[in-house]
Amino acid sequence: MRTAIFTMLASMTAAAMLTVSAANASVYKFDYQASGANLGASGEFTVDAGGEVTWIKGTISGQVDATISEMVANPNFPGAAFSPDSAFIYDNLFQGGTQPLDGDGLLFTSKTGAGGYWNLWGNSATNYSLYESAQGGGYPVMTSGSFSAVTAPEPSTWVMLALGFASLGYAAARRGPRPAVGAFARDMSPWDDR
C-alpha cells in the first residue's frame, strides 16, 4: 500500500515538474457577446511569453453556429499582417490590461460558416468587433460588442491540488481507525457508574 502511494506521489510530482518547465504560456478563457445581435463566441486561447496568441478553440453561436478550428499564424509578429484573403489586418497580439486585444486583433478559422476567416479585435476597452469574411468577398458577419478574457488554471495547479488531496488521504490512512462517535460518547457519559 505504501509503495503504491509513494509511486503515485512520485509520478504526480514528476508530471508537475514537467508541466511547470513547459509553462511558458498562459491559457485564457474568453467570451465575446455582440450588442443588438444574436451572436456570441467563447472558448480558450494560449498566449506565449512574447504575448502572441498561438492556439485557440471554442464555438461561435447564435446567428452563426461554428466551431473555431485554429489560429492563423502571423509571420510578421509582433507587427501586423494581412489575412490570406486580404480581408483583414491582424497581429494575434494579446496585450492584457483593460483592453486585451488591440485594433488588429486575432485571426482564426472555423469548421463551418462562410468559409473565410474570423477577426476579433478591440476598438476600445469596452468595444470589440467580430467579423467574418467570405471566400468570394464581403463580410457575412459584422458585429460589435463586449469581450472578456480571464486566465484559466494551469495544469500544474490541478496537479498540485491533486497532490494535496493525496497527501491528506495518505495521512488519514496512516492514523488508523478511530472509534465511532457513539462509542466515544458512551464511554465519556457523566452518568456512567464505573
C-alpha positions as semicolon CSV with decimal commas, in nm:
position;residue;x (nm);y (nm);z (nm)
1;M;0,000;0,000;0,000
2;R;0,276;0,246;0,096
3;T;0,472;0,162;-0,219
4;A;0,167;0,229;-0,436
5;I;0,102;0,565;-0,271
6;F;0,468;0,661;-0,291
7;T;0,478;0,567;-0,661
8;M;0,163;0,769;-0,728
9;L;0,300;1,076;-0,547
10;A;0,636;1,048;-0,726
11;S;0,473;1,025;-1,069
12;M;0,242;1,320;-0,994
13;T;0,540;1,527;-0,878
14;A;0,730;1,440;-1,197
15;A;0,429;1,540;-1,405
16;A;0,404;1,868;-1,215
17;M;0,772;1,942;-1,276
18;L;0,740;1,871;-1,648
19;T;0,431;2,089;-1,669
20;V;0,597;2,374;-1,482
21;S;0,907;2,361;-1,704
22;A;0,689;2,380;-2,016
23;A;0,469;2,654;-1,876
24;N;0,598;2,947;-2,079
25;A;0,243;3,004;-2,199
26;S;-0,079;3,110;-2,029
27;V;-0,427;2,984;-2,108
28;Y;-0,715;3,233;-2,112
29;K;-1,087;3,172;-2,124
30;F;-1,258;3,427;-2,346
31;D;-1,613;3,542;-2,409
32;Y;-1,748;3,776;-2,678
33;Q;-2,111;3,892;-2,686
34;A;-2,244;4,103;-2,972
35;S;-2,459;4,405;-2,886
36;G;-2,802;4,401;-3,050
37;A;-2,725;4,082;-3,243
38;N;-2,771;3,718;-3,158
39;L;-2,404;3,619;-3,176
40;G;-2,151;3,508;-2,921
41;A;-1,810;3,343;-2,920
42;S;-1,642;3,169;-2,630
43;G;-1,356;2,931;-2,566
44;E;-0,988;2,932;-2,475
45;F;-0,666;3,058;-2,626
46;T;-0,299;3,026;-2,539
47;V;-0,064;3,323;-2,513
48;D;0,312;3,262;-2,527
49;A;0,575;3,451;-2,327
50;G;0,604;3,713;-2,604
51;G;0,231;3,798;-2,597
52;E;0,140;3,610;-2,917
53;V;-0,183;3,410;-2,926
54;T;-0,069;3,078;-3,071
55;W;-0,369;2,846;-3,021
56;I;-0,746;2,884;-2,994
57;K;-1,052;2,662;-2,956
58;G;-1,414;2,739;-2,893
59;T;-1,753;2,798;-3,051
60;I;-1,943;3,075;-3,223
61;S;-2,316;3,056;-3,166
62;G;-2,638;3,237;-3,246
63;Q;-2,665;3,399;-3,587
64;V;-2,391;3,156;-3,699
65;D;-2,312;2,823;-3,535
66;A;-1,949;2,731;-3,592
67;T;-1,661;2,557;-3,421
68;I;-1,341;2,758;-3,402
69;S;-1,077;2,538;-3,561
70;E;-0,738;2,714;-3,548
71;M;-0,535;3,033;-3,525
72;V;-0,386;3,175;-3,840
73;A;-0,015;3,223;-3,768
74;N;0,125;3,574;-3,802
75;P;0,453;3,569;-3,999
76;N;0,525;3,933;-3,901
77;F;0,463;3,910;-3,525
78;P;0,467;4,144;-3,337
79;G;0,389;4,351;-3,643
80;A;0,066;4,323;-3,837
81;A;-0,003;4,100;-4,139
82;F;-0,278;4,062;-4,399
83;S;-0,510;3,765;-4,379
84;P;-0,461;3,516;-4,667
85;D;-0,776;3,653;-4,836
86;S;-0,661;4,017;-4,774
87;A;-0,988;4,091;-4,593
88;F;-0,826;4,171;-4,255
89;I;-0,514;4,312;-4,095
90;Y;-0,426;4,116;-3,778
91;D;-0,140;4,070;-3,534
92;N;-0,254;3,798;-3,284
93;L;-0,120;4,016;-3,002
94;F;-0,258;3,976;-2,650
95;Q;-0,166;4,285;-2,452
96;G;-0,366;4,216;-2,134
97;G;-0,483;4,503;-1,917
98;T;-0,811;4,683;-1,972
99;Q;-0,800;4,624;-2,350
100;P;-0,659;4,274;-2,401
101;L;-0,681;4,285;-2,783
102;D;-0,564;4,577;-2,994
103;G;-0,709;4,724;-3,315
104;D;-0,569;4,444;-3,534
105;G;-0,674;4,154;-3,313
106;L;-0,687;3,779;-3,363
107;L;-0,735;3,589;-3,689
108;F;-0,878;3,237;-3,684
109;T;-1,079;2,993;-3,892
110;S;-1,390;2,788;-3,823
111;K;-1,503;2,445;-3,938
112;T;-1,834;2,583;-4,065
113;G;-1,958;2,919;-4,181
114;A;-1,888;3,123;-4,495
115;G;-1,551;2,957;-4,542
116;G;-1,345;3,267;-4,481
117;Y;-1,162;3,399;-4,178
118;W;-1,275;3,545;-3,847
119;N;-1,119;3,858;-3,699
120;L;-1,180;3,962;-3,336
121;W;-1,032;4,297;-3,236
122;G;-1,061;4,575;-2,979
123;N;-1,181;4,922;-3,079
124;S;-1,153;5,036;-2,715
125;A;-1,155;4,882;-2,369
126;T;-1,535;4,843;-2,384
127;N;-1,599;4,795;-2,757
128;Y;-1,489;4,493;-2,963
129;S;-1,574;4,370;-3,311
130;L;-1,606;4,023;-3,459
131;Y;-1,624;3,995;-3,838
132;E;-1,621;3,701;-4,077
133;S;-1,501;3,723;-4,435
134;A;-1,650;3,515;-4,718
135;Q;-1,448;3,327;-4,980
136;G;-1,596;3,531;-5,263
137;G;-1,551;3,861;-5,079
138;G;-1,758;4,061;-4,836
139;Y;-1,843;4,017;-4,470
140;P;-2,146;3,799;-4,390
141;V;-2,095;3,866;-4,016
142;M;-2,017;4,215;-3,885
143;T;-2,082;4,271;-3,514
144;S;-1,966;4,489;-3,225
145;G;-1,994;4,402;-2,859
146;S;-1,813;4,319;-2,538
147;F;-1,515;4,094;-2,473
148;S;-1,356;3,943;-2,164
149;A;-1,053;3,721;-2,110
150;V;-0,955;3,562;-1,778
151;T;-0,670;3,325;-1,700
152;A;-0,759;2,959;-1,669
153;P;-0,590;2,746;-1,402
154;E;-0,273;2,588;-1,540
155;P;-0,240;2,208;-1,540
156;S;0,033;2,234;-1,276
157;T;-0,224;2,395;-1,043
158;W;-0,451;2,091;-1,081
159;V;-0,155;1,856;-1,022
160;M;-0,060;2,039;-0,704
161;L;-0,423;2,027;-0,586
162;A;-0,435;1,651;-0,652
163;L;-0,105;1,606;-0,465
164;G;-0,251;1,790;-0,167
165;F;-0,559;1,570;-0,157
166;A;-0,348;1,256;-0,200
167;S;-0,127;1,365;0,091
168;L;-0,432;1,423;0,310
169;G;-0,565;1,080;0,220
170;Y;-0,229;0,919;0,296
171;A;-0,206;1,097;0,633
172;A;-0,559;0,989;0,723
173;A;-0,482;0,628;0,627
174;R;-0,171;0,626;0,849
175;R;-0,366;0,743;1,155
176;G;-0,564;0,420;1,158
177;P;-0,926;0,362;1,251
178;R;-1,095;0,581;1,510
179;P;-1,376;0,477;1,744
180;A;-1,726;0,566;1,634
181;V;-1,868;0,886;1,778
182;G;-2,144;0,695;1,958
183;A;-1,900;0,462;2,132
184;F;-1,687;0,756;2,244
185;A;-1,991;0,938;2,379
186;R;-2,100;0,628;2,578
187;D;-1,752;0,597;2,732
188;M;-1,749;0,961;2,840
189;S;-2,100;0,974;2,983
190;P;-2,118;1,150;3,325
191;W;-2,383;0,901;3,432
192;D;-2,150;0,607;3,387
193;D;-2,132;0,404;3,711
194;R;-1,777;0,281;3,660
